[in-house]
């Protein structure tokens, strides 16, 4: 169920990362922005899925997202030892755009599910599953291309273990969605199309600041 980047998009991402990793300051800001996005994901899971129905999968997922946030924050410090460790705008690469990306994506998923007639606990759980899936489909594209650039440059940073964990999340999400939504494949395709538009705006902002 993992998406593949289109050739043009892949080349744009690759070029972006090839330039980014040569700039220590901006590279550290990018890593901290990834940390912020993982942190937002972990926090949102705990905020929306904390109930009597909270499963082992949900707790594991929230924990892993928090650990990924820590991984990226430590990575930022590893390439810039005096890096400030908060999430203030001066410590992020387009932090405001990153927050908007997540918020707009979440809103788009919820709008789709409400239009389809879902409500109550089913709506809340499906919103978690779909938002997570769409974001991690994007993460697979970005992380794999970013990691390939790091490897080509013989950089000390490596995302292989993190990518494997994200793949595991996607498999779990897919299984749950298949159980709960008979139209999940069509619905997911529509959500991924919407995400592409939202991500394009975020990526444009990134490239402008990194230039």
C-alpha positions as CSV (number, residue, x, y, z in Angstrom):
1,X,0.0,0.0,0.0
2,X,3.0,2.2,0.0
3,X,3.0,5.0,-2.5
4,X,5.8,5.7,-5.0
5,X,7.0,9.2,-5.8
6,X,6.5,10.3,-9.4
7,X,9.9,10.7,-11.2
8,X,9.7,14.6,-11.3
9,X,8.7,14.8,-7.6
10,X,11.5,12.3,-6.7
11,X,14.1,14.4,-8.6
12,X,12.9,17.6,-6.9
13,X,13.1,16.0,-3.5
14,X,16.5,14.5,-4.2
15,X,17.9,17.9,-5.4
16,X,16.5,19.6,-2.4
17,X,18.2,17.2,0.0
18,X,21.5,17.2,-1.9
19,X,21.7,20.9,-1.4
20,X,20.3,20.9,2.1
21,X,22.8,18.5,3.6
22,X,25.7,20.7,2.6
23,X,24.3,23.5,4.8
24,X,24.8,22.6,8.5
25,X,22.5,25.3,9.9
26,X,19.6,24.6,7.6
27,X,20.1,20.9,7.8
28,X,19.7,21.0,11.5
29,X,16.6,23.1,11.2
30,X,15.1,20.5,8.8
31,X,15.8,17.7,11.2
32,X,14.2,19.6,14.1
33,X,11.2,20.2,11.8
34,X,10.9,16.4,11.2
35,X,11.0,16.1,15.0
36,X,8.2,18.6,15.3
37,X,6.0,16.7,12.9
38,X,6.6,13.4,14.7
39,X,5.9,15.0,18.0
40,X,2.6,16.5,16.7
41,X,1.6,13.0,15.5
42,X,2.4,11.4,18.8
43,X,0.6,14.1,20.8
44,X,-2.5,13.9,18.5
45,X,-2.7,10.1,18.9
46,X,-2.7,10.4,22.7
47,X,-5.2,13.3,22.6
48,X,-7.8,11.6,20.3
49,X,-7.3,7.9,21.2
50,X,-7.1,7.9,25.0
51,X,-10.1,6.0,26.2
52,X,-11.3,2.6,27.5
53,X,-10.7,1.4,23.9
54,X,-7.0,2.3,23.8
55,X,-5.2,-0.7,22.3
56,X,-1.6,-1.9,22.4
57,X,-1.2,-0.8,18.8
58,X,-2.2,2.8,19.6
59,X,0.1,3.0,22.6
60,X,3.0,1.5,20.6
61,X,2.4,3.8,17.7
62,X,2.3,6.9,20.0
63,X,5.5,5.8,21.7
64,X,7.3,5.2,18.5
65,X,6.3,8.6,17.1
66,X,7.6,10.2,20.2
67,X,10.8,8.2,19.9
68,X,11.2,9.3,16.3
69,X,10.7,13.0,17.4
70,X,13.6,12.4,19.9
71,X,15.7,10.7,17.2
72,X,15.4,13.7,14.8
73,X,16.0,16.2,17.6
74,X,19.2,14.4,18.7
75,X,20.2,14.2,15.0
76,X,20.0,18.0,14.7
77,X,22.3,18.4,17.7
78,X,24.7,15.7,16.3
79,X,25.4,17.9,13.2
80,X,25.3,21.2,15.1
81,X,26.4,20.8,18.7
82,X,25.1,24.2,19.8
83,X,21.7,23.7,18.3
84,X,18.8,25.0,20.4
85,X,16.5,22.2,21.2
86,X,13.0,23.8,21.3
87,X,10.3,24.1,18.6
88,X,10.5,27.9,18.3
89,X,10.2,29.3,14.8
90,X,13.9,30.2,14.8
91,X,14.7,26.5,15.4
92,X,12.7,25.1,12.5
93,X,12.7,25.1,8.7
94,X,9.3,26.5,7.8
95,X,7.8,25.5,11.2
96,X,4.6,27.4,10.6
97,X,4.1,25.7,7.2
98,X,4.8,22.3,8.8
99,X,2.0,22.9,11.3
100,X,-0.3,24.1,8.6
101,X,0.5,21.0,6.5
102,X,-0.5,18.7,9.4
103,X,-3.6,20.7,10.4
104,X,-4.9,21.0,6.8
105,X,-4.3,17.3,6.2
106,X,-6.1,16.3,9.3
107,X,-9.0,18.6,8.4
108,X,-9.2,17.2,4.9
109,X,-9.4,13.6,6.3
110,X,-12.1,14.5,8.8
111,X,-14.2,16.4,6.1
112,X,-14.1,13.3,3.9
113,X,-15.2,11.0,6.7
114,X,-18.0,13.3,7.8
115,X,-19.3,13.6,4.2
116,X,-19.3,9.7,4.1
117,X,-21.6,9.7,7.1
118,X,-19.2,8.3,9.8
119,X,-19.8,9.5,13.3
120,X,-19.0,8.9,17.0
121,X,-16.1,6.5,18.0
122,X,-15.9,5.0,14.5
123,X,-15.3,8.5,13.0
124,X,-12.7,9.3,15.6
125,X,-10.8,6.0,15.1
126,X,-11.0,6.2,11.3
127,X,-9.7,9.8,11.4
128,X,-6.7,8.5,13.3
129,X,-6.2,5.6,11.0
130,X,-6.5,7.6,7.8
131,X,-4.5,10.7,8.9
132,X,-1.8,8.4,10.1
133,X,-1.8,6.4,6.9
134,X,-1.7,9.4,4.6
135,X,1.1,11.1,6.6
136,X,3.2,7.9,6.7
137,X,2.7,7.3,3.0
138,X,4.3,10.8,2.6
139,X,7.0,10.0,5.2
140,X,7.9,6.9,3.2
141,X,8.5,9.0,0.1
142,X,10.4,11.7,1.9
143,X,12.4,9.5,4.2
144,X,13.5,7.1,1.6
145,X,14.8,9.8,-0.8
146,X,16.4,11.7,2.0
147,X,18.1,8.5,3.3
148,X,19.4,7.7,-0.2
149,X,21.0,11.1,-0.4
150,X,22.5,10.7,3.0
151,X,23.9,7.3,2.0
152,X,25.3,8.6,-1.3
153,X,27.1,11.3,0.7
154,X,28.4,8.8,3.3
155,X,26.7,10.9,6.0
156,X,26.8,9.6,9.5
157,X,23.0,9.9,9.8
158,X,20.9,6.9,8.7
159,X,17.1,6.4,8.7
160,X,16.9,2.6,7.9
161,X,15.5,1.5,11.3
162,X,13.0,4.4,11.4
163,X,11.8,3.6,7.9
164,X,11.3,-0.1,8.9
165,X,9.1,1.0,11.9
166,X,7.1,3.3,9.7
167,X,6.5,0.5,7.3
168,X,5.2,-1.6,10.2
169,X,2.8,1.2,11.1
170,X,1.4,1.3,7.5
171,X,0.8,-2.5,7.5
172,X,-1.2,-2.2,10.8
173,X,-3.2,0.8,9.5
174,X,-4.0,-1.1,6.3
175,X,-5.4,-4.1,8.2
176,X,-7.5,-1.9,10.4
177,X,-8.9,0.1,7.6
178,X,-9.9,-3.0,5.6
179,X,-11.9,-4.2,8.6
180,X,-13.8,-0.9,9.2
181,X,-14.3,0.7,5.8
182,X,-15.4,-1.3,2.7
183,X,-14.4,1.6,0.5
184,X,-11.1,2.3,2.1
185,X,-9.0,1.9,-1.0
186,X,-11.0,4.4,-3.0
187,X,-11.2,6.7,0.0
188,X,-7.5,6.5,0.6
189,X,-6.7,7.3,-3.0
190,X,-8.8,10.4,-2.8
191,X,-7.1,11.4,0.5
192,X,-3.7,10.9,-1.0
193,X,-4.6,13.1,-3.9
194,X,-5.6,15.9,-1.5
195,X,-2.4,15.4,0.5
196,X,-0.3,15.9,-2.6
197,X,-1.8,19.3,-3.1
198,X,-1.2,20.2,0.6
199,X,2.4,18.9,0.6
200,X,3.2,20.8,-2.6
201,X,2.5,24.0,-0.8
202,X,4.6,23.0,2.2
203,X,7.5,21.8,-0.1
204,X,7.4,25.1,-2.0
205,X,7.9,27.0,1.3
206,X,10.7,24.7,2.3
207,X,12.6,25.3,-0.9
208,X,12.2,29.0,-0.6
209,X,13.7,29.1,2.9
210,X,16.5,26.6,2.1
211,X,17.6,28.4,-1.1
